Amino acid sequence: MAVYTALDGKDIREFLSTYALGELVSFRGIEGGIENTNYFVTTQRDEHTLQFVLTLFEELSQDELPYFIELCQWLTDRDIPVPYAIRNRHGVGLQRLKQRPAIIQPRFKGEHLDQQALTPAHCAAIGEVLARFHLAGQDFYLQRQAHRGVFWWRRESRLLLPKLAAEDQTLLLDAVAEFDRLRETHTDLPQGTIHGDLFHDNVLFNGTQISAVLDLYNAATAFLLYDLAIVANDWCINEQGLIDHAKETALLEAYASVRPFTASEQAAWPVLARSAAMRFWLSRLIPWLQENSTQKLKDPDEMKRVLLDRHDRPSQLPQT
């Protein structure tokens, strides 16, 4: 989350005027994050203090957003703790503010945890919630292709090659080719709605209990196991930046207790774990190697280290 578009009290009061959410008390921008502008908003209604998150979309267009609005409501209705767009008095959730698409959502209680504060219990918690997320989204009536999926990484990996050392070129191209082979040989891998970006900073905790899964704006229709690999490559990391076996075991076993793995997934896991590491290594490399990039930069070597570790020490899914 971040602030790219400045708002004042008049802007927010005007936005709130079509809602039954009370009178504005205070607001403040939320720093951190990459893609959207976010504000905490506090109102007063009938002597009750209410808290919300106001989001202005800086990259997604008005036409792209209904998928995400509908998905969040769908998951909320199935008891998955995700934010959802509150509808105004006219029954509309997606608005415009400062020439940008905008929504207001409930603010969830809980705290973000640093990566090294995550324990096997936290990893088990996200494993269980992600499996329920996947089951709830299995029959979601809309589909979306990931905007940074296979076609994107094929193109971007080729464009980036001249800027990479020879060994990194080989590492990247091998990972892209490996995923292509997997798609041809594992045609029965379960697919459905995935989160697509479920890093630890997109979750709020109360103790070891998850209170909210945030930022679903990379959701898409894809291999369910790929989503789990994204989580494992971020949540199950030790102080050296390598995969922590105890954390990963807790994650995978908790997930499998809700949605057991298929035989095809058992075979595909080592490849998808590498594919997920490659995808985020690539997406971090691009702004890192661009001159005058305006994005908040994340160290690409973190995901390169995971990718190499996935080659050196491939893990297996628990038998179910």
C-alpha positions in Angstrom: 0.0 0.0 0.0 1.1 3.6 -0.7 0.0 7.1 -1.4 0.4 8.3 -5.0 -2.7 10.6 -5.2 -3.1 13.2 -2.4 -6.5 13.6 -0.9 -7.9 16.2 1.5 -10.8 16.2 3.9 -13.1 17.7 1.3 -12.3 15.0 -1.2 -13.1 12.2 1.3 -16.3 13.9 2.6 -17.6 14.2 -0.9 -16.8 10.5 -1.5 -18.5 9.5 1.7 -21.6 11.5 0.9 -23.2 8.7 -1.1 -22.6 6.1 1.7 -24.3 5.5 5.1 -21.0 5.3 6.9 -21.2 8.4 9.2 -19.3 11.6 9.4 -15.6 11.8 8.7 -13.5 12.1 11.8 -9.9 11.6 10.5 -7.9 10.1 7.7 -4.2 9.3 7.0 -2.3 7.9 4.1 -0.9 4.4 4.3 2.8 4.1 3.3 4.5 1.1 1.8 3.4 -1.1 -1.1 3.6 -0.5 -4.8 0.5 -0.3 -6.9 -2.4 1.7 -5.2 -3.1 4.8 -3.1 -4.6 3.8 0.3 -6.0 5.8 3.2 -7.2 4.8 6.7 -10.5 6.6 7.2 -12.3 6.9 10.5 -16.0 8.0 10.8 -18.6 8.5 13.5 -22.1 7.1 13.1 -24.7 6.9 15.9 -21.9 7.4 18.6 -20.0 4.5 17.1 -16.5 4.9 15.7 -16.0 3.0 12.4 -12.8 2.4 10.5 -12.3 1.8 6.8 -9.7 1.6 4.1 -10.2 3.9 1.0 -8.3 2.7 -2.1 -7.6 4.5 -5.3 -6.4 2.3 -8.1 -3.4 3.7 -9.9 -2.8 0.9 -12.5 -6.0 -1.2 -12.9 -8.7 0.4 -15.0 -12.4 0.8 -14.3 -13.1 -2.1 -16.8 -10.6 -4.5 -15.1 -11.9 -4.0 -11.6 -15.3 -5.7 -11.6 -13.5 -9.1 -11.6 -11.8 -8.3 -8.3 -14.9 -6.6 -6.7 -17.0 -9.7 -7.5 -14.3 -12.1 -6.3 -13.8 -10.4 -3.0 -17.6 -10.4 -2.4 -17.8 -14.1 -3.4 -15.0 -15.1 -1.0 -16.5 -13.0 1.8 -19.8 -14.7 1.4 -18.0 -18.0 1.9 -16.2 -16.9 5.1 -12.8 -16.2 3.6 -11.5 -13.1 5.5 -10.8 -10.7 2.6 -11.7 -7.0 2.2 -14.7 -6.2 0.1 -16.1 -3.1 -1.5 -18.9 -1.6 0.6 -21.8 -0.6 -1.5 -23.3 2.9 -1.3 -26.9 3.9 -1.0 -27.4 3.1 -4.6 -26.0 -0.4 -4.3 -22.7 0.5 -6.1 -19.3 -0.5 -4.8 -16.9 0.8 -7.5 -16.7 4.6 -7.6 -14.4 7.3 -9.0 -12.3 9.8 -7.0 -9.7 12.2 -8.4 -10.2 10.6 -11.9 -9.3 7.2 -10.5 -11.4 4.1 -9.7 -12.0 3.9 -6.0 -13.6 1.7 -3.3 -14.0 1.8 0.4 -13.6 -1.4 2.5 -13.8 -2.4 6.1 -10.6 -2.1 8.0 -9.5 -5.4 9.6 -7.9 -5.6 13.0 -4.6 -7.4 13.2 -0.9 -6.8 12.5 1.7 -7.5 9.8 4.6 -9.8 10.8 8.2 -9.5 9.7 9.3 -12.5 7.6 11.7 -13.8 10.3 8.9 -13.5 12.9 6.9 -16.2 11.1 6.9 -19.6 12.8 5.6 -23.0 11.7 2.3 -22.1 13.4 1.9 -19.0 11.2 2.8 -21.1 8.1 0.2 -23.7 9.1 -2.4 -21.0 9.5 -1.9 -19.6 6.0 -1.8 -23.1 4.5 -5.2 -23.8 6.0 -6.7 -20.5 4.9 -5.2 -20.7 1.4 -6.7 -24.2 0.9 -10.1 -22.8 2.0 -9.6 -19.9 -0.4 -8.9 -22.3 -3.3 -12.0 -24.4 -2.5 -14.2 -21.3 -2.2 -13.0 -20.0 -5.5 -13.2 -23.2 -7.4 -16.7 -22.4 -8.8 -16.3 -18.7 -9.0 -18.1 -17.7 -12.2 -15.5 -15.3 -13.6 -12.0 -16.1 -15.0 -9.0 -13.9 -15.6 -5.6 -14.5 -17.1 -2.7 -13.4 -14.9 -1.1 -10.2 -16.3 2.3 -11.5 -15.3 1.9 -15.2 -16.2 3.5 -17.4 -18.7 3.2 -15.2 -21.8 4.6 -12.2 -19.8 7.6 -14.1 -18.5 8.4 -15.6 -21.9 8.5 -12.1 -23.4 10.2 -10.3 -20.5 12.9 -12.9 -20.0 14.0 -12.5 -23.6 14.1 -8.7 -23.3 16.1 -8.9 -20.2 18.8 -11.3 -21.3 21.3 -8.6 -22.6 21.4 -7.1 -19.1 22.2 -10.4 -17.3 25.4 -12.3 -16.7 25.7 -15.6 -18.7 24.9 -17.8 -15.7 21.8 -15.8 -14.9 20.7 -16.0 -18.5 20.9 -19.7 -18.3 19.1 -19.9 -14.9 16.2 -17.8 -16.1 15.7 -19.4 -19.5 15.9 -22.9 -18.0 13.2 -22.0 -15.5 10.9 -20.6 -18.3 11.5 -23.7 -20.5 10.9 -26.0 -17.5 7.4 -24.5 -16.9 6.6 -24.8 -20.6 7.4 -28.5 -20.4 5.3 -28.9 -17.3 2.2 -27.4 -19.0 2.5 -29.9 -21.8 3.0 -33.0 -19.6 0.8 -32.2 -16.6 -2.5 -31.3 -18.3 -4.6 -32.5 -15.3 -3.2 -30.1 -12.7 -6.1 -28.6 -10.7 -6.8 -25.0 -11.7 -9.0 -22.3 -10.2 -8.9 -18.9 -8.7 -5.6 -18.0 -7.0 -4.5 -15.1 -5.0 -1.3 -14.7 -7.0 0.7 -12.5 -4.6 0.2 -14.0 -1.1 3.4 -12.7 0.5 3.5 -12.4 4.2 2.9 -8.7 4.1 -0.5 -9.3 2.6 -1.8 -11.0 5.7 -2.9 -9.6 9.1 -2.5 -11.8 12.2 -4.0 -11.8 15.7 -1.4 -14.0 17.4 -1.1 -17.0 15.1 -4.7 -16.6 13.8 -5.2 -14.9 10.4 -7.6 -12.0 10.6 -7.4 -10.9 6.9 -5.9 -11.8 3.6 -5.3 -8.6 1.7 -4.5 -7.2 -1.8 -6.2 -9.6 -4.2 -5.4 -7.5 -7.3 -3.1 -10.2 -8.8 -5.8 -12.8 -8.5 -6.3 -14.9 -11.6 -7.2 -18.4 -12.9 -4.2 -20.6 -12.7 -2.7 -23.8 -11.2 -3.7 -23.9 -7.5 -0.3 -25.4 -6.6 1.5 -22.4 -8.1 -0.2 -20.2 -5.6 1.0 -22.4 -2.8 4.5 -22.3 -4.2 4.4 -18.5 -4.1 3.5 -18.7 -0.4 6.2 -21.3 0.4 8.9 -19.3 -1.3 8.2 -16.3 0.9 6.8 -17.6 4.2 9.1 -20.5 4.7 12.5 -18.8 4.7 15.3 -19.0 7.3 17.8 -16.3 8.2 20.1 -17.2 5.4 17.2 -16.7 2.9 16.9 -20.4 2.2 13.8 -22.7 2.6 13.2 -23.7 6.2 12.1 -27.3 6.2 10.0 -27.1 9.4 8.0 -24.1 8.2 7.4 -25.6 4.7 6.3 -28.9 6.2 3.8 -27.1 8.5 2.5 -25.1 5.5 2.1 -28.1 3.2 0.5 -30.4 5.7 -2.0 -27.8 6.9 -3.0 -27.1 3.3 -3.3 -30.8 2.5 -5.5 -31.4 5.5 -8.2 -29.2 3.8 -7.5 -29.9 0.1 -5.5 -33.1 -0.5 -2.9 -33.1 -3.3 -3.4 -35.1 -6.5 -0.8 -37.4 -7.9 -0.2 -34.9 -10.7 0.5 -32.2 -8.1 2.9 -34.5 -6.2 5.0 -34.8 -9.4 4.8 -31.2 -10.4 5.6 -29.5 -7.1 9.4 -29.2 -7.5 9.0 -27.5 -10.9 6.2 -25.2 -9.7 8.3 -24.2 -6.7 11.1 -23.1 -9.1 8.6 -21.4 -11.5 7.2 -19.3 -8.7 10.7 -18.2 -7.6 11.6 -17.4 -11.2 8.5 -15.3 -11.8 9.2 -13.0 -8.8 12.9 -12.9 -9.5 12.1 -11.7 -13.0 9.5 -9.1 -11.8 12.0 -7.7 -9.4 14.9 -7.7 -11.9 13.0 -5.5 -14.4 12.7 -2.3 -12.3 16.1 -3.1 -10.6 17.8 -2.9 -14.0 15.9 0.0 -15.4 17.3 3.5 -15.2 15.2 6.0 -13.3 12.6 3.4 -12.1 9.9 5.0 -10.0 8.8 1.7 -8.4 9.6 0.7 -4.9 12.4 -1.7 -5.4 12.7 -5.2 -3.9 16.0 -7.1 -3.9 15.8 -9.6 -6.8 18.6 -11.6 -5.2 16.2 -12.8 -2.5 14.2 -14.8 -5.1 17.3 -15.8 -7.1 18.6 -17.4 -3.9 15.3 -19.3 -3.4 15.4 -20.4 -7.0 18.9 -21.8 -6.6 17.9 -23.4 -3.4 15.0 -25.1 -5.1 17.4 -26.6 -7.6 19.9 -27.7 -5.0 17.3 -29.0 -2.4 14.0 -29.8 -4.1 11.2 -30.6 -1.7 8.3 -33.0 -1.9 4.6 -32.6 -1.0 3.4 -34.7 1.9 1.6 -37.9 0.9 -2.2 -37.6 1.3 
